[in-house]
Amino acid sequence: MEAQTNGVMPKPIKRVVQPPSYPTTSLEFLQSIKTHTNEALLSATKIKIIVVGAGLGGLATSCALARRGHDVTCFEQAERLGEVGAGIQMPPNSARLLLKWGLGEYLDERVVEPTCITFRRWQNGAELSRTALVPDHRQKFGAPYYVVHRAHFHDSLHQLALKLGAKVKIASRVIEYDPETPSITLANGEVHYADLIVAADGINSIARETVTGARTDSRNTGFAAYRATIDVEKIKADPEIAWIVEEAKINLWVGDGRHVMTYPIASGESFNLVLSHPLSGTAKKQSPSEVLEEMRLNFEGWDSRLIKLMSLIHTTMKWPLCNLPSISTYVHSASKMIILGDGAHAMLPYMSQGAAMAVEDGAALAEALHLASSPEDIPEALRIWNAVRWQRGCQMQEASSLNGILWHFKDGPEQEARDAAMRLGSFGKDMPNGDGIPGDTVKLNGDPNQWNDRETSQWCFGYDTEEAVRRYHSLQTLAKL
Ligand SMILES: Cc1cc2nc3c(=O)[nH]c(=O)nc-3n(C[C@H](O)[C@H](O)[C@H](O)COP(=O)(O)OP(=O)(O)OC[C@H]3O[C@@H](n4cnc5c(N)ncnc54)[C@H](O)[C@@H]3O)c2cc1C
């Protein structure tokens, strides 16, 4: 029965609930009941915004802000726009936002939607754990889990940013920030002014020190990754490895200090590999053939099918994996300059969430500014943005580092316990391959596959950063009453 309204629409109830800080699956329920969105697309307070850096983070932020009607100019130091590296995962927490903004028009034909993620034992590829992505992620989290070529992702964001009215200027290196005015100075001497400066200038950001007032250098994590692609037709031609491209899947082999993540990209025409390993001490510049040789040595003795795949790699990039400690704030004290993306919270890529966090940062910023009813409200909007994004950035850094422990056990009791728990979490007693520990000999105290862990996956993929901003804002408003 409908509630009695006497012809008058009931007023929306403002919910005064903070996201729980303790582990609870009730968060799922809470997230399923949304606060009221501010339906108007264009923000009441239109401001002039400079974005520094046209990487995935800077372009996504430019889209989010331009979409709300702000006057956005993005300055990029490179002479040409582009992205280094091959594949990237676009999990539902970022895909939901990007598709809402209209990225699908440029991206839909270029993505792959893998059916599942399969964890495998390093030595023989035996299945340890499986996370269904299709249709589960669309159903549970309201958006697909995509994998895509970085160049396609970047180009799509660039096209969307321009369509939404942002200006993107290349060959424009920022050499100095004035966070009080605020303004930027370019290497060619030009000075540009705005109401707000958003630095999305990557892990080696020069803006970070200006924002926090303290120097924070990126840290070597002790890991590096070889990144490579293989033409899918070459894989199909070999019956021993053709199975890996028969169905679009993410496969992840885990072993002592190392792992290999693979998936198809470029509408399934190309096959992407990321091979993480301990960073060797050599400071000497290696030739391409030395890097290839080193890659093969690193994975000697691994699953013969993986070795066969690696034999099809003729060129690879070696990429040291660096991260940042959590920095004190993402907003300068004068409330006219902020930092986001890798410059604020660079993390190990083991949750596949670095770029997704930058997309969320941009979305949350646009939402926080959208709640400002006048320019005087902007410092408060940035305060809310900082509170929401700082916590999320720090937590995702933490979750990423945890995978670096969970995936890299050498064979022994910890690895056996992990494999048993993974198998139990995914398959119950019906272990695949028949080589596992019987399911009824272990109790599931938690799932070491963070994609499967119910709480982690809800927190990671079900998270709605715009909703988190609105929730925080309504809480603050009510606290003042
Ligand atoms: C091996 C690997 C795998 C990964 N996999 C995933 C994944 O699957 N999913 C995911 O979400 N993330 C992944 N990531 C993380 C992701 O790549 C990064 O988090 C993301 O690209 C960061 O984007 P950004 O825009 O913040 O920084 P960047 O990409 O570093 O962009 C910074 C931009 O700023 C420009 N710039 C810098 N200084 C200046 C200046 N002074 N003036 C003007 N311009 C300037 C730079 O030229 C650059 O274009 C992975 C990372 C690695 C290393």
The ligand as a MOL file (V3000), in Angstrom:
LIG
                    3D

  0  0  0     0  0            999 V3000
M  V30 BEGIN CTAB
M  V30 COUNTS 53 58 0 0 0
M  V30 BEGIN ATOM
M  V30 1 C 52.2260 -2.2760 -14.4290 0
M  V30 2 C 51.0660 -1.4020 -14.0810 0
M  V30 3 C 49.7790 -1.8890 -14.2300 0
M  V30 4 C 48.6840 -1.1040 -13.8620 0
M  V30 5 N 47.4330 -1.5950 -14.0220 0
M  V30 6 C 46.3670 -0.8490 -13.6760 0
M  V30 7 C 45.0450 -1.3420 -13.8690 0
M  V30 8 O 44.8570 -2.4610 -14.3670 0
M  V30 9 N 43.9880 -0.5410 -13.5090 0
M  V30 10 C 44.1760 0.7170 -12.9760 0
M  V30 11 O 43.1780 1.3940 -12.6530 0
M  V30 12 N 45.4200 1.2080 -12.7880 0
M  V30 13 C 46.5090 0.4670 -13.1330 0
M  V30 14 N 47.7590 0.9640 -12.9730 0
M  V30 15 C 47.9300 2.3120 -12.3900 0
M  V30 16 C 47.6770 3.4260 -13.4210 0
M  V30 17 O 48.4540 3.2170 -14.5690 0
M  V30 18 C 48.0140 4.7610 -12.8000 0
M  V30 19 O 47.4590 4.8500 -11.5130 0
M  V30 20 C 47.4460 5.9160 -13.6390 0
M  V30 21 O 47.8670 5.8090 -14.9750 0
M  V30 22 C 47.8750 7.2430 -13.0280 0
M  V30 23 O 47.3450 8.2860 -13.7930 0
M  V30 24 P 47.7140 9.8070 -13.4510 0
M  V30 25 O 47.0040 10.5950 -14.4940 0
M  V30 26 O 47.4600 10.0940 -12.0280 0
M  V30 27 O 49.2920 9.9130 -13.6330 0
M  V30 28 P 50.1760 9.7790 -14.9470 0
M  V30 29 O 49.6620 8.7270 -15.8430 0
M  V30 30 O 51.5860 9.6640 -14.5020 0
M  V30 31 O 49.9670 11.1610 -15.7010 0
M  V30 32 C 50.6060 12.3440 -15.2890 0
M  V30 33 C 50.6340 13.2950 -16.4820 0
M  V30 34 O 51.0850 14.5620 -16.0320 0
M  V30 35 C 52.0380 15.0710 -16.9440 0
M  V30 36 N 52.9130 15.9770 -16.1960 0
M  V30 37 C 53.7660 15.6700 -15.1970 0
M  V30 38 N 54.3860 16.7650 -14.7390 0
M  V30 39 C 53.9080 17.8060 -15.4800 0
M  V30 40 C 54.1810 19.2160 -15.4860 0
M  V30 41 N 55.0680 19.7560 -14.6500 0
M  V30 42 N 53.5300 19.9850 -16.3690 0
M  V30 43 C 52.5990 19.4500 -17.2340 0
M  V30 44 N 52.3310 18.1160 -17.2800 0
M  V30 45 C 52.9620 17.3140 -16.4090 0
M  V30 46 C 52.7550 13.8060 -17.4380 0
M  V30 47 O 53.4380 14.0300 -18.6640 0
M  V30 48 C 51.5970 12.8300 -17.5690 0
M  V30 49 O 50.9630 12.9250 -18.8200 0
M  V30 50 C 48.8860 0.2020 -13.3310 0
M  V30 51 C 50.1740 0.6950 -13.2020 0
M  V30 52 C 51.2600 -0.0910 -13.5670 0
M  V30 53 C 52.6400 0.4670 -13.4010 0
M  V30 END ATOM
M  V30 BEGIN BOND
M  V30 1 1 1 2
M  V30 2 1 2 3
M  V30 3 2 2 52
M  V30 4 2 3 4
M  V30 5 1 4 5
M  V30 6 1 4 50
M  V30 7 2 5 6
M  V30 8 1 6 7
M  V30 9 1 6 13
M  V30 10 2 7 8
M  V30 11 1 7 9
M  V30 12 1 9 10
M  V30 13 2 10 11
M  V30 14 1 10 12
M  V30 15 2 12 13
M  V30 16 1 13 14
M  V30 17 1 14 15
M  V30 18 1 14 50
M  V30 19 1 15 16
M  V30 20 1 16 17
M  V30 21 1 16 18
M  V30 22 1 18 19
M  V30 23 1 18 20
M  V30 24 1 20 21
M  V30 25 1 20 22
M  V30 26 1 22 23
M  V30 27 1 23 24
M  V30 28 2 24 25
M  V30 29 1 24 26
M  V30 30 1 24 27
M  V30 31 1 27 28
M  V30 32 2 28 29
M  V30 33 1 28 30
M  V30 34 1 28 31
M  V30 35 1 31 32
M  V30 36 1 32 33
M  V30 37 1 33 34
M  V30 38 1 33 48
M  V30 39 1 34 35
M  V30 40 1 35 36
M  V30 41 1 35 46
M  V30 42 1 36 37
M  V30 43 1 36 45
M  V30 44 2 37 38
M  V30 45 1 38 39
M  V30 46 1 39 40
M  V30 47 2 39 45
M  V30 48 1 40 41
M  V30 49 2 40 42
M  V30 50 1 42 43
M  V30 51 2 43 44
M  V30 52 1 44 45
M  V30 53 1 46 47
M  V30 54 1 46 48
M  V30 55 1 48 49
M  V30 56 2 50 51
M  V30 57 1 51 52
M  V30 58 1 52 53
M  V30 END BOND
M  V30 END CTAB
M  END
